Amino acid sequence: MLKERSIPEEWVWQTIRSPDTQNIGADNNVHYFKGISEYERRILHVVVNPHITPQKVVTVFFDRRERNKK
């Protein structure tokens, strides 16, 4: 999915390690959000399932809804 969406893996790691915000979604997954300066501060949304070992990235995408909240 990263290649298909042209998202460098490093941006995913940056978002997980140092999110601007994060929350637990209705799906009980952790949702991480980070503005990516190299991509016009668009908001990268990374969803991680913390209930399995190892934890699994469920999806990664640029979230237009979050950008509009700013």
C-alpha positions, 0 to 999 in steps of 0.5 A: 500500500505504501508504494501504491500511495507513494508514502515513504516508510520513514513517514510512517515511522515518524508518525508512530514515534512522534505523532502530532495527535493520537487517539483510540478509535471506535475500532480499539485501534490506535490512530496516529496523526502527523503533519508531513512538512515534506508533503505540504503539511498534509496529515498522515493517518496511521492506524495500528492494531496494538492487540496483537504481537507484533503490533500491526499497521492496519492502514496508512493514508493522507487524511483530508478530513483532519487537514480541514479541521486545522 
